[in-house]
């Protein structure tokens, strides 16, 4: 394999998919970016509903991965803002 060849992607551990609503904490330390996500849950309580955010995922990544994520999220946002006819809204 050369440096130009992409690495093979596998999923031997069957990584779980987790839905998140909020980025509740973020920061970096020693070149590692830390992101903490939460999911809104609604708990019934005496006839009312108490919403609360529950931490459901923590991601740690190096700067290269952050740059890749930033670029891809930018592409996704751009695609969602561009209708099929090519105009933006």
Buried (B, 14 or more C-beta within 10 A) or exposed (E): EEEEEEEEEEEEEEEEEEEBEEEBEEEBEEEEBEBBBBBEEEEEEEEEEEEEBEEBBEBEBEEEEBEEBEEEEEEEEEEEEEEEEEEEE
